Amino acid sequence: MTVSRLAPWLLAALLTCTIALWVTADASSTPDGEPPAEAKAFAQLAAVAAAHGHAIPDGLARYAHHGDAAIAHAPLDGIAGYGDADFATGVLIMAVVLEEPPAGRPGRVPSGAYVVQVKLDPATHDGTATYFDGHGAAVAHVAAHARARDELAGRFPASLPVRGGGVTTTQIWQDGSYVIASAGWQADRVIYY
């Protein structure tokens, strides 16, 4: 093979390697000496949960980012045991860390670390989710709803329902709502806000 025929192959191999390195680079890492953004967010989740007397069960914290915006979230320990009477008075169910770039469009809740308390009317299963910071100050209030899984057909993906095994999940849906599902809740419900 001549050099003129080999050059395009070498250039293609070099370009492929460069793209592979770029794609596999950890976008959540920070400059030398600082922890990765994911580790920092998980530490913030744990700290805000602890400030309110809770912990995050192992393996349930999640982190996602897009550009400069990031979110970390996890259900709090013990939420599977809550019933209608608990939700009527209001209970903490989730820790969340929100980060948006300063020039970004502000969301429903400002950037920060929070625990979320859900209070629901037992007759309608509608109510309010309140975001509390690490000092206990209420920062935001949004509408909250609890529905049986069979009432949610078409709103959330079929993969959302979790049955058995005491599994609790948190998800973020396309409209910016949070979705909390716990196999331990009786009556069976999914809370979204």
C-alpha positions in Angstrom: 0.0 0.0 0.0 1.4 3.4 -0.9 1.6 6.4 1.5 -1.1 8.2 -0.4 -3.5 5.3 0.1 -2.5 4.7 3.7 -2.8 8.4 4.9 -6.7 8.4 4.8 -6.8 5.2 6.9 -4.3 6.6 9.5 -6.2 9.9 9.6 -9.5 8.0 10.1 -8.0 5.9 12.9 -6.6 9.0 14.7 -10.0 10.8 14.3 -11.8 7.7 15.7 -9.5 7.6 18.7 -9.9 11.3 19.4 -13.7 11.0 19.2 -13.7 7.9 21.5 -11.6 9.8 24.1 -13.9 12.8 23.9 -17.1 10.8 24.3 -15.8 8.7 27.2 -14.4 11.8 29.1 -16.2 12.3 32.4 -18.3 15.4 31.8 -19.1 15.6 35.5 -15.5 15.9 36.5 -14.1 19.2 37.8 -10.6 20.8 37.8 -7.7 19.1 39.7 -8.2 18.8 43.4 -12.0 19.1 43.4 -14.2 16.0 43.7 -16.3 15.0 40.7 -19.6 16.8 40.5 -21.5 13.6 41.1 -19.7 12.9 44.3 -20.2 16.5 45.5 -23.9 16.3 44.7 -24.3 12.9 46.6 -22.5 14.5 49.6 -25.0 17.4 49.5 -27.9 14.9 49.3 -26.6 13.1 52.4 -26.0 16.3 54.3 -29.4 17.8 53.7 -31.1 14.5 54.5 -29.0 14.3 57.8 -29.9 17.9 58.7 -33.5 16.7 58.7 -32.9 13.5 60.6 -32.9 11.2 57.6 -30.5 9.1 55.5 -30.5 7.9 51.9 -30.7 4.2 51.4 -27.7 2.7 49.7 -27.9 2.5 45.9 -30.9 4.8 45.4 -29.3 8.2 44.8 -29.2 9.3 41.1 -27.3 12.0 39.3 -27.8 13.5 35.9 -26.5 16.6 34.1 -26.9 18.4 30.8 -24.4 21.1 30.1 -24.1 23.2 33.3 -27.4 22.0 34.7 -27.4 19.1 37.1 -29.7 17.2 39.4 -29.2 14.6 42.1 -32.1 13.0 43.9 -33.0 10.1 46.2 -35.8 8.8 48.3 -35.3 9.2 52.1 -35.2 6.2 54.4 -38.4 4.9 55.9 -40.8 6.4 53.4 -42.3 2.9 52.5 -44.0 2.9 55.9 -46.0 6.1 55.4 -49.8 5.8 55.1 -52.7 8.2 54.6 -52.5 9.6 58.2 -48.8 10.4 57.7 -49.4 12.2 54.4 -52.3 14.1 55.8 -49.9 15.8 58.3 -47.0 16.0 55.9 -43.9 13.8 55.7 -40.4 14.1 54.2 -39.9 11.7 51.3 -37.0 12.9 49.1 -33.7 14.7 49.0 -32.8 16.7 45.9 -29.9 18.8 44.7 -30.6 21.2 41.8 -28.0 23.2 39.9 -28.7 25.5 37.0 -26.3 27.9 35.4 -26.7 31.5 36.6 -27.7 32.6 33.2 -30.1 29.7 32.7 -33.8 29.9 32.7 -34.9 29.6 36.4 -36.9 26.5 37.2 -39.7 26.0 39.7 -37.2 25.7 42.5 -33.9 27.7 42.8 -30.5 25.9 42.7 -29.7 24.3 46.1 -30.0 21.2 48.3 -33.4 20.3 49.7 -35.6 17.8 51.3 -39.2 17.5 50.0 -42.2 17.2 52.3 -45.5 16.0 50.8 -48.8 16.8 52.4 -51.9 15.3 50.9 -55.6 15.6 51.6 -56.8 12.0 52.4 -60.1 12.5 50.5 -58.6 13.8 47.2 -55.0 12.7 47.4 -53.9 16.1 46.1 -51.8 18.5 48.1 -48.5 20.3 48.2 -44.8 19.4 48.0 -42.6 21.8 50.0 -38.9 22.2 49.4 -36.9 22.8 52.6 -33.3 23.8 52.7 -30.7 22.4 55.2 -31.8 25.1 57.8 -35.5 24.2 57.6 -36.6 27.2 55.6 -39.3 26.6 53.0 -38.0 27.6 49.6 -40.7 26.5 47.2 -44.2 25.0 47.1 -45.6 23.0 44.2 -48.7 20.9 43.6 -48.5 17.2 44.6 -50.7 14.3 43.7 -50.9 10.7 44.7 -52.6 8.2 42.4 -53.0 4.4 42.2 -50.8 3.0 39.5 -53.7 2.0 37.3 -54.9 5.6 37.2 -51.6 6.7 35.6 -52.0 4.9 32.3 -50.7 7.2 29.6 -49.1 9.7 31.9 -45.9 7.8 32.8 -44.1 5.0 31.1 -45.1 1.4 31.7 -41.7 0.8 33.3 -42.5 3.1 36.2 -44.5 0.7 38.4 -42.4 -1.1 40.9 -43.9 -4.1 42.7 -42.6 -6.1 45.6 -39.2 -6.3 47.2 -39.6 -3.0 49.1 -38.1 -1.1 46.2 -38.5 2.7 46.2 -37.8 4.7 43.1 -37.5 8.3 42.2 -37.7 9.5 38.6 -37.9 12.8 36.8 -40.5 13.0 34.1 -40.5 15.1 30.8 -42.5 17.9 32.2 -40.1 18.5 35.1 -42.2 16.6 37.7 -40.7 14.2 40.2 -42.2 10.8 40.5 -41.9 8.7 43.7 -43.0 5.1 43.8 -42.6 2.8 46.8 -43.6 -0.9 46.8 -44.3 -0.6 50.5 -47.1 2.0 50.3 -50.5 0.7 51.2 -52.8 1.6 49.5 -50.5 1.3 46.5 -49.7 4.8 45.1 -47.3 6.8 43.0 -46.7 10.4 44.1 -45.8 13.1 41.6 -45.1 16.8 42.0 
